[in-house]
C-alpha cells in the first residue's frame, strides 16, 4: 500500500510503499478515505513523540473510511461499514488497522471525509473536560488555542453543555472564528493578559501550553477550579505557587490520549463508547459540526504540516485519499 514515510536524516515526508496491515483479534482494517493532521504528528516527525509499543510507526492518529477486513472475534462491525476511528498510529496510509472498540459510526450530517476530523478531538475533549475535570452547566471553561482542532470542538461542546466559554487566540481572524462558534469571551494573548482578564473566574482550564502558562492558569482559576494540561507547547518545566493553588482548593492534572490503555477504566474503548453515546447525538441535532481548515491530498502531507503550524489554520487539516 501507499503511505507517508519520514526521512530520518531530513525529517522530510514522502510517499512510500509498505506492506498492507492485517487485522488481529478484535481489530478491523479500514480502507482510508481521509486522515487528520495532529500536532502529535509534527512532534513524531521530529523524533520527539514516538508511538506506543506495538503501534504502527506511520504517522496518523485518526482516520475515516470503510471497513475492509475483520480480525478474529469482531462481531459488531461488518465489511463495508463506514466508520471513523481512533488510532495509536498508522493513519497516513491507504489502509489502517484499529481495534473495533475504537471505531465510531459516521455522525449524522457529517461526510465520510470530514469525519476524519472528529475521533481525536472528540475523545480528547470529552475525556478531559467532562471526565477528568467534570465541567458542569453554568461553569466557565477556558480553552487555550481556541482556533485549534481541539479548541474549535471544545467551544461548541462547552456551549452545548451550558458553560460559559472563554478562549485565547493569537489573531483577530481566529478570534472571529471562535465567536462564530459561540465563544463568550475571546482574548487575544498578544494584546491582553488572560490571567488579568479572568482572574478567579474560571472553573475548568484545558491547557495546551504547559510550563509557560502554569502560574497564570492558577491565577485565573476560581475556587475549586480544575486545570487539565494536555500539551507542552510552552515548555516542560515551570514554577508553581502552591500556596495560591491551596488557597483556591484547586486541582491540576495532566493527561494524554495516545498512551492510555485500550481497555479498562478510562481506557480508549470506554472513552469512545461515551463519546458515541453523549457527543455523537449533538452532531445530528446540529449543535456540533467539524471545523475544517483545508483538505489536501495525502501526497501533500508536508504542506499540511506547514499549514497546521501556521496562523491561518483554524480547526482541522485533513489528508484525503
N, C-alpha and C positions, 0 to 999 in steps of 0.2 A: 504494500500500500504506500501511498504518498503521505509524508508527514513533514513537519518542520523540525530541523535539527539545529543545534547550536555549535558553531565552530569554536572549540575551546580556546584557541590561540587568539582569535579576533573578537569573539563574542557575537559575530555576525550570524544572522538567521538565514537558512537556505532550505530548499526542498530536498528531501532525501527519500530513498526507497528503503523500507524496513518491513520485517515480517508482520503480517496481519495478526493481531492478537486473538487468542482463543478464550472463550469464557470458561471459567472454572465453576466449581459448585456454588450455587446461589447467585451467579453472575449472568449478565446478558451482554451481548455485543451490539453496539449501536452503529449503524451507518450514519455518519455525522452530516447534518445539514449546516450547522454553524457551531462555533465555539466563541467564547468571550475572552477578552484580554483582561487580566487582573494584575494589580501591582506586584503580586507574588511572582508572576511570570517574569517581570523585569528583574526582580531580585535573583530568581533562579538562573536566568540567563547570565548574570554576572557571577555566579557561583556562590551566592550569599544565602540561598534558601533551598537546600537540597530536598528532594522528595522523601517522604517517609520510607522506611524499609519495605521493600516489596512492591512499591508503586512504580508506575511507568516513569522513565526519565524524560519522556516527551513533555513539553510544556502543555498547560491547559487544565483548568480546574472545573470546567463545566462544559456541557455540550447540549445540543438538541438534535434530534434525528429520529430514525426509525429502527426499532428492534430488528436485528438481522439474524441473530442466533441466540439460543438459550443454553445455559450451562445446566448441569445436573441439579435437580431439585427445584427448579424455578417453575412455579405453577400459576402465579398471579399476573404474569405478563406473557404475551404471545408474539410470535414473529409477525411483523407488520404494524405493531403498536407504535404510535408516535409518542415520544417521551422527551423530557429534558432530565439531565442527571448531574449529580454532584460527583466530582472525581477527585482523587488524590494526585492525578497526573494523567497525561495521555490525550488531552483534548485537541491538540493541534495536528489532527490526522484524519484520514478518511474513515477509520474505524476506531472506536474506543470501547473499552470494557469497563463496566460498572456493576457493583452489587445491585441486584434487583430492588433491594430495600432502599437504595439511594436514588431511585428513579421516581419521577413525578409525571403525571399526565400534563399535556399542554393546557394551560388555563384557558377557559372560555374567553374568546375575544382577542387572543394573542396568536400571532402567526407562529408557524413551526420555527422559522429562523429566529425571530425575536425572542422566543422562549429561551434561547441560549443565554440571554442576559439575566436570567432570574435565579437559578439554583444557588449560586454562591452568595449573592446579596441577600436573598430571602432567608436563607439559613443562618447567615452571619447576623443579620439584624434581629431576627426572631430570637435566636439563642442568647444574644447578649442584651438586647433592650428589654425583652419580655421575660425570658427565663432567668438570666443572670441578675439583671437589675430590677426586675419586677415593676416596670412602668405602669402607673395607674392613670385612669381618666382624671383630668384636671391637673395633673402634674406637668412640670416643664421639662422638656427634653432638649439638650444641646448637642448638636452634631457638628463636629469639625470636619472640614472638607465637604460642605453641603452640596457642591456640584459634582461630586464623585458618583460612581455607581452605587456604592453603599449609601451615600448621603441622599441622593435623589429618591431612592427607595424608602429610606428611613423617614424622610419628610412626609411622604404620603402615608406610610403606615402609622406614624405618630399622630397625624391628623385624624386618620380613620379610627384610632383608638381613643380620641377625645383629649389628646395632650396639647399643650401649647408648645410649639416647635420653634427653636432658635437655631440658626446656623452661622458658621463662619465661612467666608469665601474670600477670594483674592481679587475679584474683578466685579464691575457693575454688571457685566453680561451674565456671570454666574449668579449674582445677586438676584437679577430679574427672573432668571430661570427658576430659582428656589421660591421666589414669591409666587410665581405662576403655579407651582406645585402645592402651595398652601402654607409656606413658612410664615410664621407670625413675626419673628424678629430676625433680621438679616444684618450681620455685622461684617463689614469689610475689614479684615485684620490688618490691612495696610494703612488704614485710616483711623481705626478705633481699637481700644484695648477691651477685648471681650470680657475680661475679668472685672473691669471697672463698670462696664455697662450692665453686667448680670450679677454683680456681687451678692452672694447669699440667696439667689433666686432659683437655682437650677437643681432639680431633683435627680435627674439622670444625665450623665455625660457619656457619649460614645466618642472615644478619642483615638485618632489615628497617628497622633504626633509623639506620644511618649514623653521623653525627658523634658523637652523644651516647654511644654505646656503644664507640667506637673503642678507647680506652685500656683499658677493662675487658675487651673481647674479646681483646686481645693478652695481657692478664694471664691470662685463662682458657685460652689455647692451651697445648697440650702441645708437646714437642719435635717439630719438623717439622709443626706444626699449620697448617691452612688456613682462612682467613676469607674467605667469599664474601659480598659486600654486594649485596643486590638491592633495597633500599628506602632511603628517606631521611626516614622519619617523625621522626627525631631530629635533623634538620638536615643541611646540606651541607658545612660546614667544621668540622674538628676538629684537635686536636693529636695527633701520633703520636710516641711514644717509639721511635725507630728502633733504638736500642741494645737495647731489650727484645725487639724483633722479631728482630734479628740473633742475639741470644743463643739464641733458640729455633729459629733457622733457619726461621722462619715465612714464610707467604706470604699476601698479601692480593690478592684480585681483585674486580672489580666488573662485573656484567653485567646486561643486561635481555633479555627475550624479544621484546618487540614490535618492536624495531628491528633484530633480526637479519635477514640476508638470507633470502629464501625458499628458496634452494637453495645448494649448495656445502658445504664442510666446516663443521660445527657450525651450519649453517643450519636453518631451521624444518623443512623436509622431512626432513632427516636425523634431527632430534630426534624428530619424530612417528613415523618408522619405528622408531626404537629404543624408544620408549615402547610402541608396539604389540607389539613382539617381547618386551620384557623386563618391562613393567609390567602390560599387559592380562591376561596369564595369572594374575596374583595376585588379580584380581577373581573370576575363575572358580573359583579354589581357596578363596575366602573370606578370604584374608589381607588384602585391601584392600576398603574399601567407601566410597562417597561419604558425606560428613558434611554434612547439610543443616540449616541453621538454620531457614529458613522458605521457603515457596513463595508468591509473591504474583502477582497479575495484572500484565500489562505496564503497564496504566494506573496502577498504584501504584508506579511506579519511584521517585518521590520518597521514599515511605515505606520502600522497600527500601534506598535510600541511607542514610537515617537509622538503619535497623536495623543495617546493616553497620558504621556508625560508633559503635554503642552497646556497652556492656559485656555485653549479653545475647546477642549474636551469637556462635555457635560454629560454625565450618565455613562453608559457602557459603550465600548468599542467592540464590534463583532467581526469575526473572520468567517467567511462563508465558503462552502464547498459546492 
